[in-house]
Amino acid sequence: MDNHISGGFFFSAVVMGQQINITLPREVKPRLDGLPKRDLAFAGRSDELTEAVEGLQRFRLVTIVGMPGIGKSRLAIEAAWRAWKDEGLFRGGVLMIELHSYDHRNRLSTAQALGELLRDLAISDDHIKPIRDNEQELTKLYRSVLAAYAEQGQRLLIVVDDTSDEEQASPLLPSDDYHAALVTSRHKLVLGEARMELGSLDPDAAVEVLRRVLGAGDTRVDGDRVAAERIADLCSHLPLALRISAALLAVLPVPLNSFAAQLADERVRLDRLEHSETMAVRAAFNLSYQRLRPEHARLFRLLALNPGPDLCTEAADHLERPFVIPTIAPVNLGLEALARAHLIEIPRWGRWRFHDLVRLYAEERAAIDGGGEVAEAEHRLYTYYLETAAAAALNLNDLVAMSNDGPLSRFVVNPSDGVRWLDEEYANLLATTIRVQDAGYARLAVMLPVALGGYLRLRRVLPQWTVLLRNAVAAGESLGEAELTGIVLDLLGLALQDEGRLDDAAAAARRAAKYFHKAGKEFRENVALSHLGRALARQGRHAEAVKILRRTVDEMEGLGGRMTSRAHALKDLGEALLQLRRFEEAAKYSEEAAACFWMPLHDEISEAEALLCQGRALLELGDPVALVHLNRASRHFRKHDRLAGLASALNAIGCALWSGGSGDEAVRFLSEAADLAEKATDDRLRSEVIDNLYLAYTILGRADDAARLASHHPRTPPPLPGTAPPYTPGEGGGGSWWRRLRRSTGRS
């Protein structure tokens, strides 16, 4: 059997045991016409394009993988064009075969794909038909043809698009080191020397795709860049979603901000991202979902129930199975399978997340296919978050007695592990609290903030929870739970204090104390009253605050209370005494508070605040040990990037150094304190530090520096009547030094 082509070259092959002679063309013209045209809208993949082309120069196989719609095929086509035409790497030409591996209607078998490639290589059907169902014989013929091209110096590039696994792709790849191949897949593949995994486009590239697809005559992107960026964000920078959006906009005269408003509704976003039956984000995801094994599809649906941005393996296990003791290995296998299919991502090992659009799709599947499994899985997940949060925050709360068994013992040996867990899961805990409150789960709506109270205070994030705490108060009242209602009211009061709403904070603390009194919880009643004292102190009512705080500190000690609440009360008492110029008492209570925060609480920010108060009090008493405590406070504030606290500590250190006769050194600390106070946007503190620095310059005879300081930093107007008075130097920042300075400069 012979195949003759004028001007070609000859080779022989054995097919079904028979020798055949074939003449092939010098160039693979038929398939060159089949390579899709270059994409004029291709954008944002310059680094990946360079990597792919360089990979084809160095290796015989480059693999490009990524989630559905990420732009694998377009990158492969552009890389093929550049390598073939721009770089001249493939004299013989380029072949491309689209396997449609995830589409059961259009999927090509390996034998069908080999047949198409052979036809593209100018092998007639007379040679192909007798072996069309024999994959082994087709592979032998295919590789013989490739070897013939290699002998003639005609290097080919084979683009195998949309394969599902290594087994399907391998027979289509050149077996020698002469030709090269470019393979794309939605699955992670262990194939070839150069492997690339595509992520979403960066924001600028995503907007550029919109601009290029719309064309040069459409000025909407340049005319409303903000709306274009919003559309790109709502498409999660996924190339398929961006192209669909641009295709829709190209035929609709809708303003970009209106289109963005339509996409903003998560309930219909996937409906909107559909241009045709085949050009749709949902359809692209469907193809991957339909190939999942039933147990992996179930896990995919359940993962969408997590309210937060990602989740750990342990949380996934609670979603997957209602076991008391998690068995991690099986759920790991499912998570890894989903990650290999690029249906979930691995931000780091042990944590798993969805691409934003895949999450919407997974939520749809959960609603459609989930059935009764959804409610049960949600309950398991929420219970896991509540119980683990309570265990992790045990050392920070006055919730329960220490236990040697049960879930609350998990972090007893090393409480810092609990804080690390809370830090890692904070976004999930916040999102879960919002979810259960929206769903009307009253007990969970109360218990989650209760379990997290100590942690929220430790991390200074209570103001983020003000609305949630109000909701929790209402939920607690609806349950008739006096103690729980009191706890969340007390936390709400602290949040309001941090927001500067001191009257509302005091009212919340009083209400909390009444609830605790009603519930017979004497210790908690004293905690709430200590928070009332703190609010009064911040209103400038220091004598009233000291009276309340001294009583609550003594009562809590007598009741055998946990360290946390009493430590805060001691610190607040020390600060109130400092304002009343009762320095010895202020130093005593602040010292005790700092010791509590150091061990066992490891709350470095609160420890720093107590040390600052102690150092200021000792500075007023002329005790040189003040510098030791102030320096330790400054280190903690600097470590945790607390600008206002650091500025206060450095200001006090500057005062101490001046008192010790180190004027130039004092100026250095005061200068840094002034810069920090300005960055912290604390006008009162800035005014205090600038005044100290100005007077130091004046006494040192540095008139130019003093004048320059006065021109760049005008004094802040005095506070309005009724507002909390600032901490003045005479009330904790080195008042004796301040008074001496004022007298020496003739200022009253």
Phi, psi and omega in degrees: 000128185234151175229112186249130176231123182298132178081011181263200176228156189256151167204165181242149177215158178254119180236125182052038178080003181247142177279130177233149178246131186228141173251127182249152178288159179292337181220145184275071187296319185304314186281339177300326177289341182272344177292122182306151179296158178297141183273112181291341180266005180297127183205153168081009181237034185298317180294316180294323178296315178298318180297319181293315181293317177295326176297321178291334176287327187262331188233166179271349183213130174239130181247131178241120181233162179167173183292164177303135176082007185277349176101027181295311184296318181295321177295318180297318180295315180295320178295322178296316178298314182294316181295323184280305187271315185281320183262345179064036184278340188230089181296326183287333179124189183231134172247142177226131178234126178259114187276339182049046189297335185263358182249105186295338181282328186243006186297136176262135171286167178299320180296318179296319180296318178298319178299317179295317180297320179296319177296320178295334177271014175073025172271127185285159178298337179300328178273335187271318187304318182298339183237019190298336179256007182252095185299323181296314180291323177297319179298317179298316180295316181301314182288331174294319178297315179298321178296322179297319177295322178298319180297329180271003179075022180258089183285134183245151170247125178255120177257114179254105189259135170068050172273159181255339181199172183295322184297321180289322185280327190306314181296341183271354185266147176300141181266354180256182179260013184267304179282170179226162180222151177233120187241137175239150180199153172280342180263149170294130182241142171261082190210122174085168183275329182247115183238130181238137177239118185275141171248183179294159179290155173285162187305316182294319179294323179297317178294323180296324176298315177303313182298314185290321179293322179291331177097161185296333183281349181262117186259009186295324181295313178291331182283335180217073182300322182298315179293323178297319178293325178295316177299316179300318179296317181291337172276001181055028177060025177276122184306318180300314180296321179295317181292323177296315179300315181294321179296322177292317180294329182296333182253001180235132180277029185285137175298150183298323181293328177291318178295320178298322179297324177293317180292335184295336179281106184299334183293334183237010185298315180292329174296321183288329182274057180217119180259325178204180182299324182262343179252078184209139180296315181300318180298321179296318179290324180305318184299322178286319181298320183292342179271354182288148170294151185306317182291329178284325176296320178297314179298320178303315180295316185291327179300332180291347180282344179292125185286337187271186186284334179204178178209159180270168182298322181297318178295320177299323179295322177292327174295318189285320186219141180275055179260143178290317179255111183297141171247103195290323190306310182300316180292329175302318181298318179293318178298318180294323178296318178293324178292322178296328178276001181059033173265343168225162181246161179241091179299325168199161189298133181096353177233147189223143180210162175264148157296146188304318181287327176293325177299315179300319179295317180296322177297321175300313182296323178297320179291325184277314189255353190288320182062217182286349182292336187293307184298318180295317180294319178300316180299318178297319181293312182296321178295320177300313180297318181295309185293320181288323177296318179298320178292318183293326183264009185305317183285350182257349187246164170254053189266305188220164173286154178299144182230148179263359178214172180084175186298332184283355179270358190302318186251017184294317184296319181226087183301333180296333175296325178295317179295320178297319178297316180296320177300316184290325185260008187304313182299322178292321180292320176297312181295324179293320178298317177299315183298313184289329177290319178296326182279351178082022177277089193300313185294315177296324180299330178272315190292326180297310176298325178298313181296329186265357189307309182297322179292317181299324178287320179301317184268005176057043181241013182303322179301334176294343187253009186303311180295318180296323178291323175299316178298321180294323177300314179297319179295318179297319178295323179293332178277347184072026183263098185295315183294313180298319178298320178297320181297313183288330174296319179297317177295322178298320178299320178294320178298318179294325175299315180296334177275355181084011180266076193287323178296314178296323180296316179297321179295319179296319180295320178296317178298319179298316180299322179294318178298318180293322177297318178297323181277356180075027182256086187295319181298313181295326177299320179291325176299312180298320179294325176296325178289329173297316178301321178297318179296319180295320179298319181289342174274359182089006181266066192290322182296316177297319181297316181298318180301315181289315185293322180296318180295317183289325177299314180294318181296317182295325178294319180293331181275000178070033184290161177293160185297323193305301185294320181292324178299317178294320179295320177298316180298315180296322178296316179300318182293321178293319178296323177300319180293333178271005178064028175262075195292320181297316178294320180299316180295321182296309183290324179294322179297317179295320178297315181299321179296321179294318181291331180288309179221127009260007191281331181056037177263092189290329180290313178295323176300318180297320179296319178293319178297322178298317179295315179298315180297320179296318180296316180294326177299318178294330179276358180076020181274120182294345177296344180307320182298325180300312182289322179293321178294320177295319178299316182296324179296317179295315180298319181294318181301321184260011174058042178265093191295315182294317178298318179295319178299318179296317181294317180293325176299315180292323177297318177301319178297318181295318179295321178297317179299330179273003176091009180260074186297311182296320178295321178299318179298322180299315180291320180294324179296315178295321179300320179297315179297317181293320179297323178292318178296327180281356182053038176258094187295321182294315179295318179301317180299318180298313183293318180299321178298315179298315183293321180298315181293324178296315177303318184296314182293325180282357179079019181264070187297321181296317178297320179296317180294317180296321179296317181296325181284327182273337185229080177297149181295145177282138178301154179296155182294154178290153178302139176092352179268162181296130180290150178286161169286116180266162181304323179290350181247027173145358181249017182105052188298321180299315177299319180299315182294320179298319179298315183296320179295320184291337180258005177075020180257134183273000000 
